[in-house]
């Protein structure tokens, strides 16, 4: 279980519960709690959520994520006062996929930071986690052990960054898999059919690393994106569901 407290500086403090790790970026929520896919939704978990809620202040918005949500999870959340508001689908496909029709290049830290941030924040202005990224946020992600500039593919068109496909390898999954971590096209280039080849460019890179499974996360109600990914051979695998409440 993950429980984090947001501060005015966007940082977080880890709450000491039985199973915990920190996650700092939680959008508008003062607190965010995550019940992992393999953690039981039992009285112990409910008590831990209750401990976090007891430390929240009146008016705080609290988010509860349940990974790989199943039939009884809505009842578990509702018993704690939470209401479902967001489904994040994991969609998955075997690798390799079709080859991309465009040529991409690797991200160059330092040289490409500003262009990436501009495109990212224009494309994801609506997104609670990916939107509003700062230089500090980017530097933090680049410092993570999973970061690989070769897996951060950029596509340039007419002398500008038109889009990117940022991948992430998960060696601990069985079998090891590759994620399309973030993908976007600059709004100035929307409507030119770049989403498909940008996705395939990322899958190309993952397949070259010897991976046989590719996946991504997408908002369940983003019908155009879901349709695009289905045409690319992705199928819905599991759902991470978010719930919220406002502390009285």
N, C-alpha and C positions, 0 to 999 in steps of 0.2 A: 504494500500500500504506500502510495506517495502522498504526502501532505505538505504543501508549501504555503507560506505567507508572503504576499506581495508587499513591497514597500513603496514609498513615493519615488524611489530611484529605480524601480523595476526589478529589484533584487528579491531574494527569498530566503526564509529561514526554515530549516528542516525541523519538523515536529517529531519528537521522539516517540514513535509508535513501533510496534513489533517488527513490521516490515516496511522499510522506508528508504527512499532516495530522493534527491532534490530535482525539481524542475522549476525554472525561474519565470519563464514567460507564460503568463496565464491571462493575458488580455485584460478585460475589465473586472475580473473577479479578484476579490480580496484574498480568498482561499481557494485552493484546488486540491482535490483528493482523487487519487487514482487507485482503483482496485484492479490488480493485475489479472491477466488471463487465467493463471493457475491458482489464484488465491480463492479460497472458499468464501461464499457469500453467506456467512453464518453469524451467530451471536457475537463472536469475537470481533469480526470485521465491523459489525454494526456498532459495537462498543467503541472501537477505535474512531469511527466516523463521528460518533457522539462526543468523544473527547475533543476532537477538533472543533466541532460546532459549539462546545461549551466555552471555547476560548475566543470565538468570534464576537464581534460587537454588533449591537442592534443596527440594522441597516446594511450590514455586510452582505455582498452577493457571494455565494459559495457554489462552486462547481464540483460535481462528482462525475468522474469518468469510470465506466466499467468496460474493460477490454474483453473482446469476444463475447459480447452480451448474448444471453440465452433467455429462454422463456420465463424463468422466475425472477430475472433481474429487475424488471420493472416493479414488481411487488416489493423486492428488497429495498429499492430506492424510495418507493412511495411510502413505505413504513417509516422511513427516516425524514419524510417531508419533501423529497425531491420530485421534480417534474421533468420528464424527458424533453429535450429541445433540439438535439442535434445527433445525427448518425453519420459516422465516418466509416466508409466501406473500405475494406482491404480487397483489392482486385488483383488477380494473379494469373500468370500464364507461363507455359514452358518456354525455355530458350534453347536454341536461337530463334529469333523472329525474322521477318523479312528484312533485307538490308535497307538502310536509309538512302533516300535519293539526294541528300544534301551532305556537304562536307563541313564538319565542325572542327573546332580546335580546343585545346585544353585552356582552362582558366589560368591566368598568370596573376598570382597574389601581388597586390600593390599596384600593378599596372591596370588591372581590370576592375578594381573595387568600385570606383565611382559609377562606371557604366552599368555594372551589374545592379548596384543599389537603385539606380534610377529606373531601370527596367522592372526590377522586382517590385518596387513600391508603386509604380504605375499600374502594373498588372494585378497586384495583390492588395490594392488599397482597401478592399472589403474584408480581407482575411484576418481572423483574430490572432493567429500565430505568426504567419509569414509576412503580413503587412507591416509597414512602418519600420522596417529593419534599419538599424543604424550601423555606422562603421564599427562601433564596439561590438554589436551583435554579430556582425560578419567575422570580426577578428576572433571572437569567442568560438564560433563554429569552426573556423579554420584551425584553431588550436586543438580541437578535439581529435582523439586518436583515430577516428574513422575517416577523417578528411583526406581526400586524395584529389589533387588538382587535375589529374588526368581524367578522373571520373566526373569532372565539372565541365560539361561540354558547352561551348559557345558557338552561336551561328551569327555571322555578320552578313549584312546585305546593304549594298550601296554605301559602304563606308561606316555603317552604324551597327551596333549590337541589336539584332532583331529578336533574339530569343536565346534561351539557355535550357539545358537539361542537366540537372545536378543529381548525381547518383550516389548511392551509399551501399556498401557491402555489409551483410549481416553474417559473419562467419559462424556464429553460434547457433544458427537455425539448422534444422536437419531436413533436407540438405541445405548447405550454405546458399543464401539467396541474395539477390540484388534488388535494391529499391530505387524507383524513380522518386527521389526525395523531394524535389521541387522542379517544376517545369513551367515556363511562361513564355509568352510572346508579347513583345512591346505592343501596346494598343495601336500604335501607328501602323503596324503590320498585320492587324487582325483582318480576317476575311481572305487571306492569301493562301490558306491551306497549309500552314506551317506546323500545326499541332501534331499531325501524324508523323512527318519526317523527323521532327524534333524528338518525339517519343522513341521512334525507332533508332535514332542516333544514340540515345541513352542505352537502349537495349543492346545495340551493337557492342558498345563498350563493355557492358556486363557479361555478354556472351564470350567476349575475347578474354575475360578473366577466368573462363572455365566454369562459369555458373550455369545451372540448368533451370533455375526458377527466377522469374522477375515479377515484382509486385509494385503496387503503388496504393496510396490512400486518396480517396476522393469523397467529397461531400455527396451523400446519397441523393440529395435533391438537385444536384447540378446535372440535369438531364443531358445537355449537350456534351459535357465531358464524359459522362457514363456511356453515352452512345458511341462516342469516338473510341473509347477504350474497349468496348465490346467488339467493335469492328476490327480492332487490333488483336483480338484473341484473348482479351482479359475476361475473367469471370469472377463474380462476387464470391469471396472466400469466407469472410467474417465481418462482424460489425463492432466497432467501438462506439458506445453510446454515451452521450453527455447529458447530465441532468443538472438542474439548478434550483436554488432556493434563496430567498432573502431572509436573513435572520430577523426575527421580530424583536 
